[in-house]
C-alpha cells in the first residue's frame, strides 16, 4: 500500500504543481515551462520577481530596483493597485482565508462559505484587468491538515481557486506554505489546483536548496518565496529566562538580509520565480522594529540599502548609522537584565564606526506586546512608557525602571540627517517590591 501511495505522489510530482495549461501565449501573466525551466511571463516578457511584502513607500521600492509587492488581504486594494501601477510595480493580491483551526466556525458553515465566494468573485471581476495585477494568492499559511476532518477546508479552497481560474484565466493563482513543509506540499499536489506554491521562510531558507533537491522526485513544480528576512521571533533562538525574544540590531539584521540573498536564495533554480522581502513598511510583530524596514515616519533602515544593492547593484550615497551593540548597566540581553520597580538604570550603545551625520538618538521604554493586556500583536502599536527617561547624552541614557512588575524593553533609535535610522533594544524584567 505504501508503494502504491508513493507511486501516486510520484506521478503527481512529475507534472509539477501546475495542473492547468499555463503556457498559453494569450494570457497577460502565465508560467511558461521550456526545457525544464519555469519562467513567469508578464506582458509577453520574462518577469523575475524582485519584490517586497508590504504596500507602502512604493517609490523607494522602485528606486531601489524592486518590481513587485505582495498583500495579505484586499483592504484598500484599489488604491494599492493604482499606486503600484504609477510606480511600475506588479501586485500579488491576497484573498484572505481563515486557517484550518476555524473548521467548526467557518468551514462547516455553508452560508458563510458561499458568501465569501460571492464577495471574492465580485472582487476578481472588478480588478482582473488592472494593469498592476500579477497574480492572486488564496490564503496565507493555511496549514492544510491532510485528514478527513478538514475536507471542507480543501473543498472551499478549491472552489475559490476554480472560481478565480474561471473568472480570470489571465493571472496565475498561488497559496503560501510556512517553511518547506513536505506534508502540506503533498496535500497541495494531491488535492489542490494552484499554479505555483509559495513559501514564507526565514531561518530555514538556509536549507531550502537541500530540501528542494531531496523532494524533487515527488514535487518539481514552480515556486516563489513570498516572505523572507532575518530570523523570526517565533523561531526562538535566543530568549531571556522570562521568555522575551532577543532582537538583533538593525545593523546585524541588514547583514543577514545580504548573506541570505547572496548565499541561500535559490537564484540558480530553474523552478524559482522570485521573492518578496519582509517587511516593506512599519509593523508591530513582537516589537515595532523586528521586521520593519522603515520607521513610523518613513525613515529607512539599512536593510533598504541592502536590497537596493542586491536588486540594482546600487550603493547608498549615505550609509545609515551602524550599531554594534547595546549594554544595560554593563549587561547584554543574554545576561537577563532584572530591576526592582522604580530602580535607577543606565544604558549605552556602541557604534561600529563614528558617524558625523547623526542628528538624534531617541530612547524609549515599552512594555512587551505579548504581556500587555488588551494588545493584539501585529495590529496595535505599543506606546512608550512616559516619564522614565531621566537624562540622555550622546550614546548614553539614564532611566528609571517602571513601577509595575512585568517584562519591558529599552529601545534606542539613531537618526542621521539623510533620512536613515538604525535601532536596537534590550529586554529587561521589573520585579515588584
LINVEN-V352728 format. One record per residue. N is the residue number from 0. RES is the residue in one letter. PHI is phi in whole degrees, 0 to 359 (999 if undefined). Layout:
n->N res->RES phi->PHI
n->N res->RES phi->PHI
This chain:
n->0 res->X phi->999
n->1 res->X phi->297
n->2 res->X phi->293
n->3 res->X phi->295
n->4 res->X phi->296
n->5 res->X phi->298
n->6 res->X phi->297
n->7 res->X phi->297
n->8 res->X phi->297
n->9 res->X phi->298
n->10 res->X phi->296
n->11 res->X phi->296
n->12 res->X phi->295
n->13 res->X phi->299
n->14 res->X phi->269
n->15 res->X phi->71
n->16 res->X phi->267
n->17 res->X phi->272
n->18 res->X phi->267
n->19 res->X phi->259
n->20 res->X phi->283
n->21 res->X phi->256
n->22 res->X phi->246
n->23 res->X phi->288
n->24 res->X phi->291
n->25 res->X phi->284
n->26 res->X phi->287
n->27 res->X phi->295
n->28 res->X phi->228
n->29 res->X phi->205
n->30 res->X phi->255
n->31 res->X phi->262
n->32 res->X phi->247
n->33 res->X phi->214
n->34 res->X phi->54
n->35 res->X phi->79
n->36 res->X phi->248
n->37 res->X phi->266
n->38 res->X phi->225
n->39 res->X phi->279
n->40 res->X phi->251
n->41 res->X phi->229
n->42 res->X phi->53
n->43 res->X phi->84
n->44 res->X phi->231
n->45 res->X phi->301
n->46 res->X phi->227
n->47 res->X phi->267
n->48 res->X phi->285
n->49 res->X phi->241
n->50 res->X phi->244
n->51 res->X phi->225
n->52 res->X phi->277
n->53 res->X phi->143
n->54 res->X phi->214
n->55 res->X phi->234
n->56 res->X phi->50
n->57 res->X phi->292
n->58 res->X phi->294
n->59 res->X phi->290
n->60 res->X phi->300
n->61 res->X phi->297
n->62 res->X phi->300
n->63 res->X phi->265
n->64 res->X phi->96
n->65 res->X phi->288
n->66 res->X phi->226
n->67 res->X phi->203
n->68 res->X phi->229
n->69 res->X phi->228
n->70 res->X phi->248
n->71 res->X phi->257
n->72 res->X phi->211
n->73 res->X phi->250
n->74 res->X phi->299
n->75 res->X phi->56
n->76 res->X phi->293
n->77 res->X phi->298
n->78 res->X phi->295
n->79 res->X phi->296
n->80 res->X phi->298
n->81 res->X phi->295
n->82 res->X phi->294
n->83 res->X phi->297
n->84 res->X phi->297
n->85 res->X phi->297
n->86 res->X phi->259
n->87 res->X phi->68
n->88 res->X phi->248
n->89 res->X phi->260
n->90 res->X phi->229
n->91 res->X phi->268
n->92 res->X phi->267
n->93 res->X phi->275
n->94 res->X phi->256
n->95 res->X phi->287
n->96 res->X phi->232
n->97 res->X phi->288
n->98 res->X phi->288
n->99 res->X phi->297
n->100 res->X phi->291
n->101 res->X phi->269
n->102 res->X phi->302
n->103 res->X phi->293
n->104 res->X phi->291
n->105 res->X phi->237
n->106 res->X phi->286
n->107 res->X phi->262
n->108 res->X phi->253
n->109 res->X phi->299
n->110 res->X phi->296
n->111 res->X phi->300
n->112 res->X phi->295
n->113 res->X phi->296
n->114 res->X phi->295
n->115 res->X phi->295
n->116 res->X phi->297
n->117 res->X phi->297
n->118 res->X phi->297
n->119 res->X phi->297
n->120 res->X phi->297
n->121 res->X phi->298
n->122 res->X phi->293
n->123 res->X phi->300
n->124 res->X phi->298
n->125 res->X phi->288
n->126 res->X phi->246
n->127 res->X phi->296
n->128 res->X phi->255
n->129 res->X phi->291
n->130 res->X phi->296
n->131 res->X phi->272
n->132 res->X phi->293
n->133 res->X phi->254
n->134 res->X phi->195
n->135 res->X phi->251
n->136 res->X phi->241
n->137 res->X phi->271
n->138 res->X phi->78
n->139 res->X phi->218
n->140 res->X phi->52
n->141 res->X phi->291
n->142 res->X phi->58
n->143 res->X phi->304
n->144 res->X phi->256
n->145 res->X phi->279
n->146 res->X phi->230
n->147 res->X phi->304
n->148 res->X phi->302
n->149 res->X phi->255
n->150 res->X phi->300
n->151 res->X phi->293
n->152 res->X phi->296
n->153 res->X phi->300
n->154 res->X phi->298
n->155 res->X phi->293
n->156 res->X phi->303
n->157 res->X phi->292
n->158 res->X phi->299
n->159 res->X phi->292
n->160 res->X phi->300
n->161 res->X phi->295
n->162 res->X phi->296
n->163 res->X phi->297
n->164 res->X phi->300
n->165 res->X phi->290
n->166 res->X phi->282
n->167 res->X phi->219
n->168 res->X phi->287
n->169 res->X phi->266
n->170 res->X phi->220
n->171 res->X phi->292
n->172 res->X phi->237
n->173 res->X phi->229
n->174 res->X phi->214
n->175 res->X phi->250
n->176 res->X phi->237
n->177 res->X phi->284
n->178 res->X phi->62
n->179 res->X phi->266
n->180 res->X phi->264
n->181 res->X phi->298
n->182 res->X phi->297
n->183 res->X phi->289
n->184 res->X phi->300
n->185 res->X phi->298
n->186 res->X phi->300
n->187 res->X phi->295
n->188 res->X phi->294
n->189 res->X phi->277
n->190 res->X phi->241
n->191 res->X phi->235
n->192 res->X phi->227
n->193 res->X phi->280
n->194 res->X phi->273
n->195 res->X phi->207
n->196 res->X phi->263
n->197 res->X phi->242
n->198 res->X phi->243
n->199 res->X phi->260
n->200 res->X phi->217
n->201 res->X phi->243
n->202 res->X phi->297
n->203 res->X phi->284
n->204 res->X phi->297
n->205 res->X phi->289
n->206 res->X phi->245
n->207 res->X phi->297
n->208 res->X phi->302
n->209 res->X phi->298
n->210 res->X phi->299
n->211 res->X phi->297
n->212 res->X phi->294
n->213 res->X phi->294
n->214 res->X phi->258
n->215 res->X phi->291
n->216 res->X phi->290
n->217 res->X phi->265
n->218 res->X phi->220
n->219 res->X phi->223
n->220 res->X phi->277
n->221 res->X phi->286
n->222 res->X phi->211
n->223 res->X phi->231
n->224 res->X phi->247
n->225 res->X phi->265
n->226 res->X phi->210
n->227 res->X phi->207
n->228 res->X phi->186
n->229 res->X phi->284
n->230 res->X phi->302
n->231 res->X phi->277
n->232 res->X phi->298
n->233 res->X phi->294
n->234 res->X phi->284
n->235 res->X phi->61
n->236 res->X phi->290
n->237 res->X phi->230
n->238 res->X phi->222
n->239 res->X phi->278
n->240 res->X phi->292
n->241 res->X phi->262
n->242 res->X phi->94
n->243 res->X phi->280
n->244 res->X phi->283
n->245 res->X phi->271
n->246 res->X phi->262
n->247 res->X phi->289
n->248 res->X phi->294
n->249 res->X phi->297
n->250 res->X phi->294
n->251 res->X phi->296
n->252 res->X phi->295
n->253 res->X phi->298
n->254 res->X phi->297
n->255 res->X phi->292
n->256 res->X phi->305
n->257 res->X phi->297
n->258 res->X phi->297
n->259 res->X phi->293
n->260 res->X phi->290
n->261 res->X phi->287
n->262 res->X phi->263
n->263 res->X phi->242
n->264 res->X phi->296
n->265 res->X phi->283
n->266 res->X phi->295
n->267 res->X phi->270
n->268 res->X phi->282
n->269 res->X phi->286
n->270 res->X phi->257
n->271 res->X phi->273
n->272 res->X phi->258
n->273 res->X phi->130
n->274 res->X phi->214
n->275 res->X phi->233
n->276 res->X phi->286
n->277 res->X phi->237
n->278 res->X phi->228
n->279 res->X phi->276
n->280 res->X phi->158
n->281 res->X phi->227
n->282 res->X phi->210
n->283 res->X phi->266
n->284 res->X phi->209
n->285 res->X phi->72
n->286 res->X phi->224
n->287 res->X phi->278
n->288 res->X phi->247
n->289 res->X phi->299
n->290 res->X phi->246
n->291 res->X phi->297
n->292 res->X phi->267
n->293 res->X phi->226
n->294 res->X phi->267
n->295 res->X phi->298
n->296 res->X phi->262
n->297 res->X phi->90
n->298 res->X phi->293
n->299 res->X phi->254
n->300 res->X phi->271
n->301 res->X phi->296
n->302 res->X phi->297
n->303 res->X phi->296
n->304 res->X phi->297
n->305 res->X phi->299
n->306 res->X phi->294
n->307 res->X phi->299
n->308 res->X phi->291
n->309 res->X phi->291
n->310 res->X phi->276
n->311 res->X phi->233
n->312 res->X phi->54
n->313 res->X phi->256
n->314 res->X phi->275
n->315 res->X phi->292
n->316 res->X phi->292
n->317 res->X phi->227
n->318 res->X phi->290
n->319 res->X phi->295
n->320 res->X phi->304
n->321 res->X phi->245
n->322 res->X phi->263
n->323 res->X phi->274
n->324 res->X phi->195
n->325 res->X phi->239
n->326 res->X phi->239
n->327 res->X phi->241
n->328 res->X phi->48
n->329 res->X phi->70
n->330 res->X phi->247
n->331 res->X phi->269
n->332 res->X phi->300
n->333 res->X phi->288
n->334 res->X phi->274
n->335 res->X phi->60
n->336 res->X phi->285
n->337 res->X phi->228
n->338 res->X phi->237
n->339 res->X phi->268
n->340 res->X phi->311
n->341 res->X phi->71
n->342 res->X phi->301
n->343 res->X phi->268
n->344 res->X phi->224
n->345 res->X phi->219
n->346 res->X phi->213
n->347 res->X phi->210
n->348 res->X phi->243
n->349 res->X phi->245
n->350 res->X phi->270
n->351 res->X phi->291
n->352 res->X phi->205
n->353 res->X phi->296
n->354 res->X phi->222
n->355 res->X phi->284
n->356 res->X phi->266
n->357 res->X phi->293
n->358 res->X phi->243
n->359 res->X phi->198
n->360 res->X phi->231
n->361 res->X phi->257
n->362 res->X phi->251
n->363 res->X phi->216
n->364 res->X phi->241
n->365 res->X phi->231
n->366 res->X phi->284
n->367 res->X phi->299
n->368 res->X phi->287
n->369 res->X phi->282
n->370 res->X phi->254
n->371 res->X phi->289
n->372 res->X phi->293
n->373 res->X phi->84
n->374 res->X phi->255
n->375 res->X phi->254
n->376 res->X phi->304
n->377 res->X phi->83
n->378 res->X phi->239
n->379 res->X phi->240
n->380 res->X phi->276
n->381 res->X phi->285
n->382 res->X phi->270
n->383 res->X phi->293
n->384 res->X phi->291
n->385 res->X phi->269
n->386 res->X phi->74
n->387 res->X phi->261
n->388 res->X phi->278
n->389 res->X phi->276
n->390 res->X phi->202
n->391 res->X phi->223
n->392 res->X phi->215
n->393 res->X phi->61
n->394 res->X phi->265
n->395 res->X phi->237
n->396 res->X phi->215
n->397 res->X phi->244
n->398 res->X phi->216
n->399 res->X phi->248
n->400 res->X phi->294
n->401 res->X phi->302
n->402 res->X phi->273
n->403 res->X phi->259
n->404 res->X phi->295
n->405 res->X phi->145
n->406 res->X phi->269
n->407 res->X phi->222
n->408 res->X phi->222
n->409 res->X phi->252
n->410 res->X phi->250
n->411 res->X phi->233
n->412 res->X phi->236
n->413 res->X phi->254
n->414 res->X phi->248
n->415 res->X phi->248
n->416 res->X phi->279
n->417 res->X phi->252
n->418 res->X phi->84
n->419 res->X phi->256
n->420 res->X phi->213
n->421 res->X phi->226
n->422 res->X phi->214
n->423 res->X phi->205
n->424 res->X phi->206
n->425 res->X phi->228
n->426 res->X phi->284
n->427 res->X phi->215
n->428 res->X phi->239
n->429 res->X phi->252
n->430 res->X phi->268
n->431 res->X phi->288
n->432 res->X phi->280
